[in-house]
């Protein structure tokens, strides 16, 4: 090990021994948007030995204000975010092993993509994939650091299987599609992104150095100045179907969105995994913006946004016209409807 991390090693809770552990450890960042790219950068600058970054999207100009590691040229050349992130990281830290993979994480590939890593770092923008990663974490007994950020608010905690609550303990009812805003529709400020990523990476370092998870939960609203960090992660819920009863519907492919191409058109239909929950179309329309809405009634909402036509039905089903493939349709769904 070089003395690149001398200052970090001087920090007594880490020390040279802890730094050695960090340089031998591995992490996979699932999703390289705002939080994922910030977390990947801090992990790389902390000297994590092996870093994998997985993301399904490409760099867009609209990403640049909030997402580190990318350039205007990446956006013009439509470079996958995972590849651009890995390239930038290798330019400022050639000592670590970094890999960027342009992939849409799902039940068929998560084992191949994430197996063998010491910790999973959440940079995902949708709850369906977060639940999938949560089940993988529990099934594989690998900790992951959940994070969520919107506007100026964020929350993060470590899920250490069997020791802390898992995501299903915290959210026994999967959130309904379109029930929450997204950064695209409600906005986000950069300090919130970096605050949550800083907390996440600190938890990763503590996991690696101390060998155990912190019980700390962070919640904040930076704009109003409410900042809460408490030692309250608690115990897993006694009858949690995931971490207690080991039922893994997302991981085993029994629960997932259904996505199909509609014949004769560049349209893709997405039927979300969560059933029986209605989308509040009026609220969704308000978030998407009046100027983008071309049709609205009790049954559906139609919007023209980012060059695509988005038709959302009250049960969360959506038809997205103008996309080139299923992955692009999923990206649009997560960006503008949210699930
Ligand atoms: Zn649980």
Boltz pocket constraint, residues with backbone or C-beta under 6 A from the ligand:
constraints:
  - pocket:
      binder: B
      contacts: [[A, 164], [A, 165], [A, 166], [A, 167], [A, 168], [A, 169], [A, 170], [A, 236], [A, 237], [A, 240], [A, 241], [A, 242], [A, 243], [A, 244]]
      max_distance: 6.0
